[in-house]
Amino acid sequence: MHHSALLNVMIAAARKTARALKRDFGELEKLQVSLKGPANFVSSADRRAEETLFQELSRARPGYGFLGEEGGHRAGADTSHRWIVDPLDGTTNFLHGIPQFAIAIALEREGAVIAGLVYNPASEEMFIAEKGKGAFMNEQRIRVAGRKRLADAVIACGLPHIGRGDLVLARQETGAMQEQVAGLRRFGAAALDLAWVAAGRLDGYWERDIKPWDMAAGFILVREAGGYISDCDGGDDMFAKGHVIAGNEAIQKELLAVLKAAGKV
């Protein structure tokens, strides 16, 4: 498959970063006997991965801005372009040796996401999308699932944990959703959840209290795979509000209705 120069840059940066992450993931097993060791090790791996992405992307596109989970915003001379990067989405999974984590890279132009990549080094699955050119996984075109009823749907979600998020609202929403869907899943990596919606593995997904780097790449994957994505109020302010809901047109609307009703309980 022929990729654009832009996607080639993103793919090369992800693959270089992945080599170190795969090595670090293999080393984690030796550290699990220590309570302090694994967390410190993963934190260092996260920072190293982001710095690799920054160096590789900056070398190919000098002057672009950069927003990363670890280093925050780094201004660039080119104010119309900005990379939005999560070097290790699914950190807790990674820490526990669960092979559900990803590198996520998105490019924003004039405030709009125009390209995205989500790569799981453990499974070697790479999801890519560019505005107007469709979405792909390992060179194969992907589309959102075609199911129309929540009763037939498998839905992924995020769950707040200690010290983070609105636990009461989460219980209301998941309780309401359990009464409507065929299955509810929590995988622990937002970028991959969105990629799996794009690939039709999941019928829908919602999560609150997440950051732009968690969803920017997945956002364009879902859109380019024919899906619908919004904030949990039905608008387009996902990055500012920090919540997201995605699926095909019918499922996204149904999820939105369930969440709105649950929030009034």
C-alpha positions as CSV (number, residue, x, y, z in Angstrom):
1,M,0.0,0.0,0.0
2,H,1.3,3.5,-0.9
3,H,1.3,5.9,2.0
4,S,1.6,9.7,1.9
5,A,4.8,11.3,3.0
6,L,3.0,12.4,6.1
7,L,1.9,8.9,7.1
8,N,5.4,7.6,6.3
9,V,6.8,10.1,8.8
10,M,4.3,9.0,11.5
11,I,4.8,5.3,10.8
12,A,8.6,5.5,11.0
13,A,8.4,7.5,14.3
14,A,6.0,4.9,15.8
15,R,8.1,1.9,14.8
16,K,11.3,3.4,16.2
17,T,9.6,4.2,19.5
18,A,8.0,0.8,19.6
19,R,11.3,-1.0,19.5
20,A,12.3,0.4,22.9
21,L,8.8,-0.1,24.4
22,K,8.8,-3.8,23.3
23,R,12.1,-4.3,25.0
24,D,10.9,-2.5,28.1
25,F,7.7,-4.6,28.2
26,G,9.8,-7.7,28.1
27,E,11.9,-6.5,31.0
28,L,8.9,-5.8,33.2
29,E,8.5,-9.4,34.2
30,K,11.8,-9.2,36.1
31,L,10.6,-6.2,38.1
32,Q,7.2,-7.5,39.3
33,V,8.6,-8.7,42.6
34,S,9.3,-5.1,43.6
35,L,6.5,-2.7,44.6
36,K,8.5,0.4,43.6
37,G,10.6,-0.8,40.8
38,P,7.9,-1.4,38.0
39,A,6.2,2.0,38.5
40,N,9.5,3.9,38.3
41,F,10.6,1.8,35.3
42,V,7.4,2.4,33.4
43,S,7.5,6.1,34.1
44,S,11.0,6.3,32.6
45,A,9.9,4.2,29.6
46,D,7.0,6.6,29.0
47,R,9.3,9.6,29.1
48,R,11.9,8.0,26.8
49,A,9.2,7.0,24.3
50,E,7.8,10.6,24.1
51,E,11.3,12.0,23.6
52,T,11.9,9.6,20.8
53,L,8.7,10.6,19.1
54,F,9.5,14.3,19.6
55,Q,12.9,13.9,18.0
56,E,11.7,11.8,15.1
57,L,8.7,13.9,14.3
58,S,10.7,17.2,14.7
59,R,13.4,15.9,12.4
60,A,10.9,15.2,9.7
61,R,8.7,18.3,10.2
62,P,10.8,21.0,11.8
63,G,8.9,23.8,13.5
64,Y,5.6,21.9,14.1
65,G,4.2,22.3,17.6
66,F,4.0,19.3,19.9
67,L,1.6,18.3,22.7
68,G,2.5,15.2,24.6
69,E,1.3,13.5,27.8
70,E,4.6,13.7,29.5
71,G,6.1,17.0,28.3
72,G,3.0,19.1,27.8
73,H,2.9,21.7,25.0
74,R,6.0,22.7,23.1
75,A,5.5,25.6,20.8
76,G,6.9,25.5,17.3
77,A,7.6,28.2,14.7
78,D,4.9,26.7,12.5
79,T,1.8,27.7,14.5
80,S,-0.7,26.0,12.0
81,H,0.5,22.5,12.7
82,R,0.7,20.5,16.0
83,W,1.5,16.9,16.8
84,I,-0.7,15.4,19.6
85,V,1.0,12.4,21.0
86,D,0.5,9.7,23.7
87,P,3.8,7.7,23.8
88,L,2.2,5.0,26.0
89,D,-1.6,4.8,26.1
90,G,-2.6,2.1,28.6
91,T,0.2,2.7,31.1
92,T,-1.4,0.7,33.8
93,N,-1.9,-2.3,31.4
94,F,1.8,-2.0,30.4
95,L,2.8,-1.9,34.1
96,H,1.0,-5.1,34.8
97,G,2.2,-6.9,31.8
98,I,-1.1,-6.7,29.9
99,P,-0.4,-6.4,26.2
100,Q,-3.1,-3.8,25.6
101,F,-1.3,-0.6,25.1
102,A,-0.4,1.7,22.2
103,I,1.5,4.6,20.7
104,A,-0.9,7.3,19.5
105,I,0.1,10.1,17.1
106,A,-2.2,12.7,15.6
107,L,-1.5,15.8,13.5
108,E,-3.6,18.9,13.8
109,R,-3.7,21.5,11.1
110,E,-5.4,24.9,11.9
111,G,-7.1,23.2,14.9
112,A,-8.5,20.2,12.9
113,V,-7.1,16.7,13.1
114,I,-6.0,15.6,9.6
115,A,-4.1,12.3,10.3
116,G,-3.9,9.7,13.0
117,L,-2.0,6.6,13.9
118,V,-2.5,4.0,16.8
119,Y,0.0,1.2,17.1
120,N,0.0,-1.7,19.5
121,P,3.6,-3.0,19.5
122,A,2.6,-6.2,21.4
123,S,0.1,-7.3,18.7
124,E,1.8,-5.5,15.8
125,E,-1.5,-3.9,14.8
126,M,-1.2,-0.5,13.3
127,F,-4.2,1.6,12.6
128,I,-3.8,4.7,10.3
129,A,-6.1,7.3,8.8
130,E,-5.7,10.5,6.9
131,K,-8.5,13.0,6.2
132,G,-10.5,12.0,3.2
133,K,-8.5,8.8,2.5
134,G,-10.2,6.2,4.7
135,A,-8.9,4.2,7.7
136,F,-6.7,1.1,7.6
137,M,-5.3,-1.6,9.9
138,N,-2.1,-3.3,8.6
139,E,-2.9,-2.2,5.1
140,Q,-6.5,-3.4,5.1
141,R,-9.4,-1.0,4.9
142,I,-11.6,-0.9,8.0
143,R,-15.1,0.2,8.6
144,V,-17.3,0.7,11.7
145,A,-19.7,-2.2,12.5
146,G,-23.1,-2.2,11.0
147,R,-25.2,-3.2,14.0
148,K,-28.1,-0.8,14.7
149,R,-29.4,-2.0,18.1
150,L,-27.8,-1.6,21.5
151,A,-29.2,-5.0,22.4
152,D,-26.9,-6.6,19.8
153,A,-23.9,-4.3,20.6
154,V,-20.6,-4.8,22.5
155,I,-19.7,-1.4,24.0
156,A,-16.4,-0.3,25.6
157,C,-16.1,2.3,28.3
158,G,-13.7,3.9,30.7
159,L,-14.1,3.5,34.4
160,P,-12.8,6.0,36.9
161,H,-10.5,4.8,39.6
162,I,-9.2,6.0,43.0
163,G,-8.5,9.7,42.9
164,R,-9.9,10.3,39.5
165,G,-13.3,10.9,37.9
166,D,-16.9,11.0,39.1
167,L,-17.5,7.5,40.5
168,V,-21.2,8.2,41.2
169,L,-21.9,9.3,37.6
170,A,-19.9,6.3,36.3
171,R,-22.0,3.9,38.3
172,Q,-25.2,5.5,37.0
173,E,-24.0,5.3,33.4
174,T,-22.6,1.8,33.5
175,G,-25.7,0.5,35.3
176,A,-28.0,2.1,32.7
177,M,-25.8,0.7,29.9
178,Q,-25.7,-2.8,31.3
179,E,-29.5,-2.9,30.9
180,Q,-29.3,-2.1,27.2
181,V,-26.3,-3.8,25.6
182,A,-25.1,-7.3,24.7
183,G,-21.8,-6.7,26.4
184,L,-19.8,-4.0,28.3
185,R,-16.0,-4.0,28.2
186,R,-13.2,-2.0,29.8
187,F,-9.9,-2.5,28.1
188,G,-7.9,0.4,29.6
189,A,-6.4,2.1,26.5
190,A,-8.6,4.8,25.1
191,A,-6.7,5.1,21.8
192,L,-7.1,1.4,21.1
193,D,-10.8,1.5,22.1
194,L,-11.4,4.1,19.4
195,A,-9.3,2.2,16.9
196,W,-11.4,-1.0,17.6
197,V,-14.6,1.0,17.0
198,A,-13.1,2.1,13.7
199,A,-12.3,-1.6,12.9
200,G,-15.8,-2.8,13.8
201,R,-14.6,-4.9,16.7
202,L,-16.5,-2.7,19.1
203,D,-19.9,-1.3,18.3
204,G,-19.3,1.8,20.4
205,Y,-17.3,3.4,23.2
206,W,-17.6,6.2,25.7
207,E,-15.3,7.6,28.3
208,R,-15.0,10.7,30.5
209,D,-12.0,12.5,32.0
210,I,-9.5,11.8,29.3
211,K,-7.1,14.1,27.5
212,P,-6.6,15.2,23.8
213,W,-3.7,12.8,23.4
214,D,-6.0,9.9,24.4
215,M,-8.5,10.5,21.6
216,A,-7.0,12.7,18.8
217,A,-5.7,9.8,16.7
218,G,-8.7,7.6,17.4
219,F,-11.0,10.5,16.5
220,I,-9.9,10.6,12.8
221,L,-9.8,6.8,12.7
222,V,-13.5,6.6,13.6
223,R,-14.5,9.4,11.3
224,E,-12.6,7.9,8.3
225,A,-14.0,4.5,9.0
226,G,-17.5,5.9,8.6
227,G,-18.3,6.4,12.3
228,Y,-19.7,9.2,14.4
229,I,-17.9,10.7,17.3
230,S,-18.8,13.5,19.7
231,D,-18.5,14.7,23.3
232,C,-20.9,13.1,25.7
233,D,-23.3,16.1,25.2
234,G,-23.5,15.5,21.5
235,G,-21.2,18.3,20.5
236,D,-17.8,18.6,18.9
237,D,-15.9,19.8,22.0
238,M,-14.3,16.6,22.9
239,F,-10.8,18.0,23.6
240,A,-12.0,20.8,25.8
241,K,-14.6,18.8,27.7
242,G,-12.5,15.7,28.1
243,H,-15.1,13.1,27.2
244,V,-16.0,11.2,24.1
245,I,-18.6,8.9,22.6
246,A,-18.3,6.9,19.3
247,G,-20.0,4.4,17.1
248,N,-21.8,4.1,13.9
249,E,-24.6,6.7,13.4
250,A,-27.3,4.6,15.0
251,I,-25.3,3.3,17.9
252,Q,-23.7,6.6,18.7
253,K,-27.2,8.2,19.0
254,E,-28.4,5.4,21.2
255,L,-25.4,5.7,23.5
256,L,-25.9,9.4,23.8
257,A,-29.5,9.0,24.7
258,V,-28.7,6.4,27.4
259,L,-26.0,8.6,28.9
260,K,-28.2,11.7,28.9
261,A,-30.9,9.8,30.7
262,A,-28.5,8.3,33.2
263,G,-27.1,11.7,34.1
264,K,-30.5,12.8,35.2
265,V,-30.9,10.1,37.8
